[in-house]
């Protein structure tokens, strides 16, 4: 691995079922799996996966379309079914749905025209997150003793 290709985050436990991920630039995101009885608005790890898929492809499509016109609306919804079967716990039937609207005008017409191509390019080769899932990249685990 090279300095240019390596990506990493550190996940630290902040309490029972509660964690914070920190990137190399110092950014953080809190998430969790447990509720202490009160309302829990933290993202779950599965929701973070869905957000990563949506965020990755949204960024690709936004770069391609917004150079022509600023959208009036731009949202990406990612859905899927969490199942448990002989392969273990996993997500199936992942669907990424774009809702994009541009104002009237020549630039907007170009943006609308390239939207399907931009979505396709993101899905087929650009979005690292969904490409990693679709190619089935193995995950290795290791234990370091403190």
C-alpha positions as a Markdown table, in Angstrom:
| # | Residue | x | y | z |
|---|---|---|---|---|
| 1 | Unk | 0.0 | 0.0 | 0.0 |
| 2 | Unk | 1.1 | 3.5 | -0.7 |
| 3 | Unk | 0.5 | 6.8 | 1.2 |
| 4 | Unk | -1.8 | 7.8 | -1.7 |
| 5 | Unk | -4.0 | 4.7 | -1.5 |
| 6 | Unk | -4.2 | 3.9 | 2.2 |
| 7 | Unk | -7.4 | 5.1 | 3.9 |
| 8 | Unk | -8.2 | 4.5 | 7.6 |
| 9 | Unk | -10.5 | 5.3 | 10.5 |
| 10 | Unk | -10.2 | 4.5 | 14.2 |
| 11 | Unk | -13.3 | 3.4 | 16.0 |
| 12 | Unk | -13.4 | 3.9 | 19.7 |
| 13 | Unk | -15.9 | 2.8 | 22.3 |
| 14 | Unk | -17.6 | 5.6 | 24.2 |
| 15 | Unk | -20.0 | 3.5 | 26.2 |
| 16 | Unk | -22.0 | 0.3 | 25.9 |
| 17 | Unk | -23.1 | 0.0 | 22.3 |
| 18 | Unk | -21.8 | 3.6 | 21.5 |
| 19 | Unk | -18.8 | 4.4 | 19.4 |
| 20 | Unk | -17.0 | 7.3 | 17.6 |
| 21 | Unk | -15.1 | 6.9 | 14.4 |
| 22 | Unk | -12.2 | 9.3 | 13.8 |
| 23 | Unk | -10.5 | 9.9 | 10.5 |
| 24 | Unk | -6.9 | 10.9 | 9.9 |
| 25 | Unk | -7.9 | 14.5 | 9.5 |
| 26 | Unk | -9.6 | 14.6 | 12.9 |
| 27 | Unk | -13.2 | 14.4 | 11.7 |
| 28 | Unk | -15.6 | 12.3 | 13.8 |
| 29 | Unk | -18.9 | 10.6 | 13.5 |
| 30 | Unk | -20.8 | 9.0 | 16.4 |
| 31 | Unk | -22.8 | 5.8 | 15.9 |
| 32 | Unk | -24.2 | 3.0 | 18.0 |
| 33 | Unk | -26.1 | -0.2 | 18.3 |
| 34 | Unk | -27.7 | 0.0 | 21.7 |
| 35 | Unk | -30.3 | 2.2 | 23.3 |
| 36 | Unk | -30.1 | 3.1 | 27.0 |
| 37 | Unk | -33.9 | 3.3 | 27.2 |
| 38 | Unk | -34.2 | 6.9 | 25.8 |
| 39 | Unk | -34.5 | 7.9 | 22.2 |
| 40 | Unk | -31.3 | 7.0 | 20.3 |
| 41 | Unk | -30.7 | 9.0 | 17.1 |
| 42 | Unk | -27.2 | 7.7 | 16.5 |
| 43 | Unk | -26.7 | 6.0 | 13.2 |
| 44 | Unk | -26.2 | 2.2 | 13.3 |
| 45 | Unk | -23.3 | 0.6 | 11.4 |
| 46 | Unk | -25.7 | -0.6 | 8.7 |
| 47 | Unk | -27.1 | 3.0 | 8.3 |
| 48 | Unk | -23.6 | 4.2 | 7.9 |
| 49 | Unk | -23.0 | 1.7 | 5.1 |
| 50 | Unk | -26.1 | 3.0 | 3.3 |
| 51 | Unk | -25.0 | 6.6 | 3.9 |
| 52 | Unk | -21.6 | 5.7 | 2.5 |
| 53 | Unk | -23.1 | 4.2 | -0.7 |
| 54 | Unk | -25.4 | 7.2 | -1.1 |
| 55 | Unk | -22.7 | 9.8 | -0.3 |
| 56 | Unk | -20.2 | 8.3 | -2.6 |
| 57 | Unk | -22.4 | 8.2 | -5.6 |
| 58 | Unk | -24.0 | 11.5 | -4.8 |
| 59 | Unk | -20.6 | 13.2 | -4.9 |
| 60 | Unk | -19.8 | 11.6 | -8.2 |
| 61 | Unk | -23.1 | 12.7 | -9.8 |
| 62 | Unk | -23.0 | 16.2 | -8.2 |
| 63 | Unk | -19.5 | 16.9 | -9.7 |
| 64 | Unk | -20.7 | 15.9 | -13.2 |
| 65 | Unk | -24.1 | 17.8 | -13.2 |
| 66 | Unk | -23.5 | 20.9 | -11.0 |
| 67 | Unk | -20.8 | 22.2 | -13.3 |
| 68 | Unk | -23.7 | 22.8 | -15.8 |
| 69 | Unk | -26.4 | 23.9 | -13.4 |
| 70 | Unk | -27.1 | 24.2 | -9.6 |
| 71 | Unk | -29.9 | 21.8 | -8.8 |
| 72 | Unk | -33.1 | 22.9 | -7.2 |
| 73 | Unk | -33.3 | 19.6 | -5.5 |
| 74 | Unk | -30.7 | 16.8 | -5.0 |
| 75 | Unk | -31.2 | 13.8 | -2.7 |
| 76 | Unk | -30.2 | 10.2 | -2.8 |
| 77 | Unk | -32.2 | 7.5 | -0.9 |
| 78 | Unk | -30.5 | 4.2 | -0.3 |
| 79 | Unk | -32.6 | 1.2 | 0.8 |
| 80 | Unk | -32.0 | -2.4 | 1.4 |
| 81 | Unk | -33.2 | -5.4 | 3.4 |
| 82 | Unk | -31.2 | -6.6 | 6.4 |
| 83 | Unk | -31.4 | -10.4 | 6.5 |
| 84 | Unk | -29.9 | -13.3 | 8.4 |
| 85 | Unk | -29.5 | -16.6 | 6.5 |
| 86 | Unk | -27.0 | -19.4 | 6.0 |
| 87 | Unk | -24.5 | -16.8 | 4.9 |
| 88 | Unk | -24.9 | -14.8 | 8.1 |
| 89 | Unk | -26.2 | -11.2 | 8.6 |
| 90 | Unk | -26.1 | -9.1 | 5.5 |
| 91 | Unk | -27.9 | -6.6 | 3.4 |
| 92 | Unk | -29.7 | -7.5 | 0.2 |
| 93 | Unk | -31.7 | -5.7 | -2.5 |
| 94 | Unk | -29.7 | -2.5 | -2.2 |
| 95 | Unk | -31.4 | 0.3 | -4.2 |
| 96 | Unk | -30.0 | 3.8 | -4.8 |
| 97 | Unk | -32.6 | 6.3 | -5.9 |
| 98 | Unk | -31.7 | 9.8 | -7.1 |
| 99 | Unk | -34.2 | 12.6 | -6.9 |
| 100 | Unk | -32.7 | 15.6 | -8.8 |
| 101 | Unk | -34.4 | 18.7 | -10.3 |
| 102 | Unk | -32.8 | 21.5 | -12.2 |
| 103 | Unk | -34.2 | 25.0 | -12.9 |
| 104 | Unk | -35.0 | 26.0 | -16.5 |
| 105 | Unk | -32.2 | 27.0 | -18.7 |
| 106 | Unk | -29.6 | 25.8 | -21.1 |
| 107 | Unk | -27.2 | 24.6 | -18.4 |
| 108 | Unk | -30.0 | 22.8 | -16.7 |
| 109 | Unk | -30.8 | 21.0 | -20.0 |
| 110 | Unk | -27.2 | 19.8 | -20.2 |
| 111 | Unk | -27.3 | 18.7 | -16.6 |
| 112 | Unk | -30.5 | 16.8 | -17.1 |
| 113 | Unk | -29.1 | 15.2 | -20.2 |
| 114 | Unk | -26.0 | 13.9 | -18.5 |
| 115 | Unk | -27.7 | 12.8 | -15.3 |
| 116 | Unk | -28.3 | 9.2 | -16.4 |
| 117 | Unk | -24.8 | 8.8 | -17.8 |
| 118 | Unk | -23.3 | 10.3 | -14.5 |
| 119 | Unk | -25.4 | 7.9 | -12.4 |
| 120 | Unk | -24.3 | 5.0 | -14.6 |
| 121 | Unk | -20.6 | 5.9 | -14.5 |
| 122 | Unk | -20.7 | 6.2 | -10.7 |
| 123 | Unk | -22.4 | 2.8 | -10.4 |
| 124 | Unk | -20.2 | 1.1 | -13.0 |
| 125 | Unk | -16.8 | 2.4 | -12.1 |
| 126 | Unk | -16.4 | 5.5 | -10.0 |
| 127 | Unk | -18.1 | 5.0 | -6.6 |
| 128 | Unk | -15.5 | 3.2 | -4.5 |
| 129 | Unk | -18.0 | 2.2 | -1.8 |
| 130 | Unk | -20.6 | 0.5 | -4.1 |
| 131 | Unk | -17.8 | -1.0 | -6.3 |
| 132 | Unk | -16.2 | -2.5 | -3.2 |
| 133 | Unk | -19.5 | -4.1 | -2.2 |
| 134 | Unk | -20.3 | -5.3 | -5.7 |
| 135 | Unk | -16.9 | -6.9 | -6.3 |
| 136 | Unk | -17.1 | -8.7 | -2.9 |
| 137 | Unk | -13.8 | -7.5 | -1.5 |
| 138 | Unk | -12.7 | -9.8 | 1.4 |
| 139 | Unk | -12.3 | -8.3 | 4.9 |
| 140 | Unk | -9.5 | -9.5 | 7.1 |
| 141 | Unk | -9.6 | -9.2 | 10.9 |
| 142 | Unk | -6.6 | -9.1 | 13.3 |
| 143 | Unk | -6.2 | -8.7 | 17.0 |
| 144 | Unk | -3.5 | -6.5 | 18.6 |
| 145 | Unk | -2.9 | -6.9 | 22.3 |
| 146 | Unk | -2.8 | -3.6 | 24.2 |
